[in-house]
Every structure is written in C-alpha cells, then in structure tokens.
Amino acid sequence: MSELLQIKGHDISLENSDVWAEKARGKKLVLIDLANCEDMTIKKRRSINVYGFPIGIMSLATYLKRFLSTLEIKLMDFGIEYSSEEELIEIIKNEKPDFIGFRAISANLRILGPLLAEVRKFCPDSLIMVGGPYVSEKNTDEFVDTDADAFFIGEAEASLLEVLKRVLDKKDYSDISGVAINKKEYYVDGKPSLSFWENGFNRI
C-alpha cells in the first residue's frame, strides 16, 4: 500500500480557485441518496419509510461548490427525483455524468451491486463512488465484485474534494485518507478517515 496522504490546507484555502473552476468547467457530478430505495421483489413493504432532506449529499454538494464553483452537481433523492431503480438508471443514462456518487445504507444490500453494474453499462468512463453508513460500517471485501471505483469511509466532504481534484488533474488518488480503492482483486482499506468536522466545517 502506498504512503498515506494526510490532507491539509486545501479545505481552508481558496488559492487557485479560478484554476480549479476552469478545470471543473463542463464536468458533471450526480449524487444519489439510496436510503429509501429497496428491492421490493422480495418484500411486501418497505422497512424504511422516513423521508426527509438528504442532508448527507446536500452537505457534500455545498462543500464542493465552494472550491469547484463551475462543477455541475445534481442531487437525487428517492421519492422525489426518482421512484424506482429503473427510473434512476434512465436518469443517469440521460445525464451522462463524469462522476457518480451513491450514499448507501444496509437496506440497500441487495440492490447496490446490480444497480452499479447497470450504471456502468451506460457510463463506462465515469468515476463511480459509494459512501454512507453501509460502506463505512462494513469496509470489507464484499465490495470487490461491484462496479464501483472508490468507497468513502466516514465523512467524505474533504476526501471527495481531493479525489475530484486529482481526477481533474489526471493524477492518482489511491493514497487519499478515508478512501478505499476497488482493485477488483482486493479491497484497499486501513487508511484513516479524514474528519470533516475537525477540518473546516465551520469554515463553509
């Protein structure tokens, strides 16, 4: 495993903001909250019926726009922007985003793998990322067979920003704290997650 990168400074400095704005121009990120999206073919009713603001992906979008002002970000919440897996896939297919991020919980266990596989068919070159409680809690090899490229452990605001910057710069991002890379043969973990709350929440 490569040496870990401890992210410092980028979340408290707006230096070169014009440069990053230019690099992000024309790029699109879709953030999807899967919390209430379940496999209804195996059950009669939903185990979760609590609808509210998708605070997690809203926080990510707010943070990213501070540093990548020209990045187009679309937020999608189940029951609002989409009502089924099929509808979600169709929307992603039409959007053709450069980056796709999913927030998943344990109830998404059965649908996550097949959903990522379908998304990959239509977005072969997109960076597909997964975060949320399910990934942060498990952090095991069960994700190796999915079509996701990267998994975010814990709070992802700062680590996601750094990953997007690296990709925009065509640089490797496998050493970033809080990010597990899917190498297909194994799941790279063991890196400390970067605490967003300790690294600039009050600076947004």
C-alpha positions as CSV (number, residue, x, y, z in Angstrom):
1,M,0.0,0.0,0.0
2,S,1.3,3.4,-0.9
3,E,2.2,6.0,1.7
4,L,-0.9,7.8,3.1
5,L,-1.7,11.3,2.2
6,Q,-2.8,13.4,5.1
7,I,-5.0,16.1,3.6
8,K,-4.0,19.5,4.9
9,G,-4.8,23.0,3.8
10,H,-7.0,22.5,0.7
11,D,-10.2,22.8,2.7
12,I,-9.2,26.1,4.3
13,S,-7.7,27.9,1.3
14,L,-9.3,29.3,-1.8
15,E,-5.9,29.7,-3.6
16,N,-6.1,28.9,-7.3
17,S,-9.9,28.8,-7.1
18,D,-10.0,30.2,-10.7
19,V,-7.8,27.4,-11.9
20,W,-9.9,24.7,-10.3
21,A,-13.1,26.4,-11.6
22,E,-11.7,26.2,-15.1
23,K,-10.7,22.6,-14.7
24,A,-14.2,21.7,-13.4
25,R,-16.0,23.6,-16.2
26,G,-18.2,21.3,-18.2
27,K,-17.9,18.4,-15.7
28,K,-21.0,16.9,-14.1
29,L,-21.4,15.1,-10.7
30,V,-24.6,13.3,-9.8
31,L,-25.1,12.5,-6.1
32,I,-27.7,9.9,-5.2
33,D,-29.2,9.0,-1.9
34,L,-30.4,5.4,-1.9
35,A,-31.7,5.4,1.7
36,N,-35.3,4.5,0.8
37,C,-34.6,2.6,-2.3
38,E,-35.1,-1.2,-1.6
39,D,-35.6,-4.4,-3.5
40,M,-39.4,-4.7,-3.5
41,T,-39.4,-8.0,-5.4
42,I,-38.6,-9.9,-2.1
43,K,-40.7,-8.0,0.4
44,K,-44.3,-6.7,0.7
45,R,-43.5,-3.4,2.3
46,R,-40.6,-1.1,2.9
47,S,-38.5,-1.4,6.0
48,I,-37.8,2.3,6.0
49,N,-40.5,4.9,5.3
50,V,-38.9,8.0,6.7
51,Y,-38.5,10.8,4.2
52,G,-36.6,14.0,4.8
53,F,-33.9,16.2,3.4
54,P,-30.9,14.2,2.0
55,I,-28.6,16.1,4.4
56,G,-25.5,13.9,3.5
57,I,-25.4,14.6,-0.2
58,M,-26.6,18.2,0.4
59,S,-23.5,18.8,2.6
60,L,-21.2,17.3,0.0
61,A,-22.6,19.5,-2.7
62,T,-22.3,22.6,-0.6
63,Y,-18.7,21.9,0.3
64,L,-17.7,21.0,-3.3
65,K,-19.3,24.1,-4.8
66,R,-17.1,26.3,-2.5
67,F,-14.0,25.0,-4.2
68,L,-15.2,23.8,-7.6
69,S,-17.7,26.5,-8.4
70,T,-18.3,25.5,-12.0
71,L,-18.8,21.9,-11.3
72,E,-22.4,21.0,-12.2
73,I,-24.0,19.0,-9.4
74,K,-27.3,17.2,-9.5
75,L,-28.8,15.8,-6.3
76,M,-31.2,12.8,-6.4
77,D,-33.3,11.6,-3.6
78,F,-35.7,8.5,-3.7
79,G,-39.3,9.5,-3.8
80,I,-38.5,13.0,-5.2
81,E,-36.2,12.8,-8.2
82,Y,-36.7,9.1,-8.8
83,S,-39.2,6.4,-7.7
84,S,-37.6,3.2,-8.9
85,E,-34.3,1.7,-9.8
86,E,-35.3,1.7,-13.5
87,E,-36.1,5.4,-13.3
88,L,-32.9,6.2,-11.6
89,I,-30.8,4.3,-14.2
90,E,-32.7,6.1,-17.0
91,I,-32.0,9.5,-15.5
92,I,-28.3,8.7,-15.1
93,K,-28.2,7.4,-18.7
94,N,-29.6,10.7,-19.9
95,E,-27.4,12.9,-17.7
96,K,-24.1,11.2,-18.7
97,P,-22.2,12.5,-15.6
98,D,-18.5,12.4,-15.3
99,F,-18.7,11.5,-11.6
100,I,-21.5,9.4,-9.9
101,G,-21.7,9.1,-6.1
102,F,-24.1,6.9,-4.1
103,R,-25.0,7.1,-0.4
104,A,-25.9,3.7,0.7
105,I,-27.3,2.1,3.9
106,S,-27.6,-1.5,4.9
107,A,-31.1,-1.8,3.5
108,N,-29.5,-1.3,0.0
109,L,-27.5,-4.6,0.3
110,R,-29.4,-6.5,-2.4
111,I,-29.8,-3.6,-4.9
112,L,-26.4,-2.0,-4.7
113,G,-24.3,-4.4,-6.8
114,P,-26.8,-4.9,-9.7
115,L,-27.5,-1.1,-9.7
116,L,-23.8,-0.3,-10.0
117,A,-23.5,-2.9,-12.8
118,E,-26.4,-1.3,-14.8
119,V,-24.9,2.2,-14.3
120,R,-21.5,1.1,-15.5
121,K,-23.1,-0.2,-18.8
122,F,-24.2,3.3,-19.7
123,C,-21.4,5.2,-18.1
124,P,-18.2,3.1,-18.8
125,D,-15.8,6.0,-18.2
126,S,-17.5,7.7,-15.3
127,L,-15.9,7.6,-11.8
128,I,-18.4,5.6,-9.7
129,M,-18.2,6.2,-5.9
130,V,-20.1,4.8,-2.9
131,G,-20.2,6.2,0.6
132,G,-22.6,6.4,3.5
133,P,-23.3,4.2,6.6
134,Y,-23.3,0.9,4.8
135,V,-19.8,1.3,3.4
136,S,-18.4,3.0,6.5
137,E,-19.7,0.2,8.7
138,K,-18.7,-2.8,6.5
139,N,-15.4,-1.8,5.0
140,T,-14.8,-5.4,3.8
141,D,-14.0,-7.4,0.7
142,E,-17.7,-7.8,-0.1
143,F,-17.5,-4.7,-2.3
144,V,-14.7,-6.1,-4.5
145,D,-17.1,-7.6,-7.1
146,T,-19.1,-4.3,-7.6
147,D,-18.5,-1.9,-10.4
148,A,-17.6,1.0,-8.1
149,D,-14.2,2.6,-8.4
150,A,-13.9,4.1,-4.9
151,F,-15.5,3.9,-1.5
152,F,-15.6,6.7,1.1
153,I,-15.3,5.8,4.7
154,G,-16.8,8.2,7.2
155,E,-17.3,11.9,6.4
156,A,-16.4,12.4,2.8
157,E,-16.5,16.2,2.2
158,A,-12.7,16.8,2.2
159,S,-11.7,13.4,0.8
160,L,-14.2,13.7,-2.1
161,L,-13.0,17.1,-3.0
162,E,-9.4,15.8,-3.1
163,V,-10.4,12.8,-5.2
164,L,-12.2,15.1,-7.8
165,K,-9.2,17.4,-7.9
166,R,-6.9,14.5,-8.6
167,V,-9.1,13.1,-11.3
168,L,-9.4,16.6,-12.9
169,D,-5.6,16.8,-12.8
170,K,-5.3,13.2,-14.2
171,K,-3.4,12.1,-11.1
172,D,-3.6,9.0,-8.9
173,Y,-5.9,9.3,-5.9
174,S,-5.3,5.9,-4.2
175,D,-3.4,7.4,-1.3
176,I,-6.0,9.8,0.0
177,S,-7.2,9.3,3.6
178,G,-10.7,7.9,4.0
179,V,-10.9,6.5,0.5
180,A,-10.8,2.7,-0.3
181,I,-9.9,1.8,-3.8
182,N,-11.5,-1.2,-5.6
183,K,-8.7,-3.1,-7.2
184,K,-11.0,-5.9,-8.1
185,E,-8.5,-8.4,-6.6
186,Y,-8.7,-6.9,-3.2
187,Y,-10.3,-4.0,-1.3
188,V,-7.7,-1.5,-0.1
189,D,-8.6,-0.2,3.4
190,G,-6.8,0.5,6.6
191,K,-6.3,4.2,5.9
192,P,-7.6,6.7,8.5
193,S,-10.7,8.6,7.5
194,L,-10.4,12.3,7.4
195,S,-12.7,14.0,9.9
196,F,-14.6,16.7,8.2
197,W,-15.8,18.1,11.5
198,E,-12.3,18.6,12.6
199,N,-11.1,20.1,9.3
200,G,-13.1,23.0,8.4
201,F,-16.9,22.5,9.0
202,N,-17.1,26.0,10.5
203,R,-15.3,27.5,7.5
204,I,-18.1,26.7,5.0
